[in-house]
């Protein structure tokens, strides 16, 4: 624990993803006082045209009560 799932558009390089994972791992270990060995991170990539239906609606709108940071956008705008 914890397990983090990062959902994002396709197209970022492996180096960018590895850098993000390293920084998120550091933030999690420091803020939650856990060891790196306790942290797992997955990346799920989506085509931009599928974001609204596959991520925004089910994970953001459909689970708004669990969001600690809400986005400042709506898909297609």
C-alpha positions in Angstrom: 0.0 0.0 0.0 -0.5 2.4 -1.6 -1.2 1.6 -5.2 -1.5 4.5 -7.6 -3.0 4.4 -11.0 -2.1 7.3 -13.3 -4.4 7.7 -16.3 -3.2 9.9 -19.1 -3.2 10.5 -22.8 -1.0 8.3 -24.9 2.2 9.7 -26.4 4.5 10.5 -23.5 8.0 9.0 -23.7 9.3 6.2 -21.5 11.7 8.7 -19.9 8.9 11.0 -19.0 6.9 8.2 -17.5 9.9 6.9 -15.5 10.6 10.5 -14.2 7.0 10.9 -13.1 7.0 7.5 -11.4 10.2 8.5 -9.5 8.8 11.8 -8.4 5.4 10.4 -7.4 7.1 7.6 -5.4 9.2 10.2 -3.6 6.1 12.3 -2.8 4.2 9.3 -1.5 7.0 7.9 0.6 7.6 11.3 2.2 4.0 12.3 2.8 2.7 9.0 4.0 5.9 7.8 5.8 6.1 4.5 3.9 9.0 2.6 2.3 9.5 2.6 -1.5 8.9 -1.1 -1.4 5.3 -0.4 -0.3 4.5 1.7 -3.3 3.2 0.4 -6.7 2.3 2.7 -9.6 0.5 1.7 -12.8 0.1 3.8 -15.9 -3.0 3.5 -18.1 -2.8 5.4 -21.4 -5.8 6.5 -23.4 -6.5 8.1 -26.8 -7.7 11.7 -26.4 -11.0 11.0 -28.1 -11.7 8.2 -25.6 -10.8 10.2 -22.5 -14.3 11.6 -21.8 -16.1 8.3 -22.0 -13.5 6.0 -20.5 -11.9 8.2 -17.8 -13.7 11.5 -17.2 -17.2 10.2 -16.9 -16.6 7.0 -14.8 -13.6 8.1 -12.7 -14.1 11.9 -12.3 -17.8 12.6 -12.6 -18.9 9.1 -11.3 -16.6 9.2 -8.3 -16.5 12.9 -7.5 -16.9 12.2 -3.8 -13.5 10.5 -3.7 -11.6 13.3 -5.6 -9.2 15.4 -3.5 -8.3 17.4 -6.5 -10.9 18.1 -9.1 -9.9 19.0 -12.7 -10.4 22.5 -14.0 -11.6 21.3 -17.4 -14.4 19.4 -19.1 -13.7 17.1 -22.0 -14.0 18.8 -25.4 -13.8 22.3 -24.0 
